Amino acid sequence: MVNDLWRHRLFSRQEMEKIHERSLYILDRVGIKIPHQKCLEALGEAGAKVDFGSERATFPKTLVEDCLKKATKAFNLAARESK
């Protein structure tokens, strides 16, 4: 999807970089509230910082960037059962 946004020029390269950097900041500093014990445990094992009391996980920049490097670069969106 990010590649499509760039290809269709909805955002400039600088804008995309700014969105990415700000997203990394939010994931690292604010994190995500996840009210599910097992999910939080799995995220903690994967390298996220987990606060079980507040049910919040934060994701260090290096963790996010490592995961992005491993992620599939392209995928197709389709309905499970096309009509």
Contacts in CASP RR format, 6 or more apart in sequence:
PFRMAT RR
TARGET T0000
AUTHOR 0000-0000-0000
METHOD contacts of the structure
MODEL  1
MVNDLWRHRLFSRQEMEKIHERSLYILDRVGIKIPHQKCLEALGEAGAKV
DFGSERATFPKTLVEDCLKKATKAFNLAARESK
2 16 0 8 1.000
3 73 0 8 1.000
3 74 0 8 1.000
5 11 0 8 1.000
5 16 0 8 1.000
6 13 0 8 1.000
6 16 0 8 1.000
11 19 0 8 1.000
24 61 0 8 1.000
24 64 0 8 1.000
24 65 0 8 1.000
27 58 0 8 1.000
27 59 0 8 1.000
27 61 0 8 1.000
27 64 0 8 1.000
28 58 0 8 1.000
28 59 0 8 1.000
28 60 0 8 1.000
28 61 0 8 1.000
28 64 0 8 1.000
29 58 0 8 1.000
30 58 0 8 1.000
31 56 0 8 1.000
31 57 0 8 1.000
31 58 0 8 1.000
31 59 0 8 1.000
32 56 0 8 1.000
32 57 0 8 1.000
32 58 0 8 1.000
32 59 0 8 1.000
33 54 0 8 1.000
33 55 0 8 1.000
33 56 0 8 1.000
34 40 0 8 1.000
34 43 0 8 1.000
34 55 0 8 1.000
34 56 0 8 1.000
34 57 0 8 1.000
35 55 0 8 1.000
36 55 0 8 1.000
37 52 0 8 1.000
40 50 0 8 1.000
40 52 0 8 1.000
40 55 0 8 1.000
40 57 0 8 1.000
41 50 0 8 1.000
43 50 0 8 1.000
43 57 0 8 1.000
44 50 0 8 1.000
44 57 0 8 1.000
46 63 0 8 1.000
47 60 0 8 1.000
47 63 0 8 1.000
48 57 0 8 1.000
48 58 0 8 1.000
48 59 0 8 1.000
48 60 0 8 1.000
48 63 0 8 1.000
49 57 0 8 1.000
49 58 0 8 1.000
49 59 0 8 1.000
49 60 0 8 1.000
50 56 0 8 1.000
50 57 0 8 1.000
51 57 0 8 1.000
END
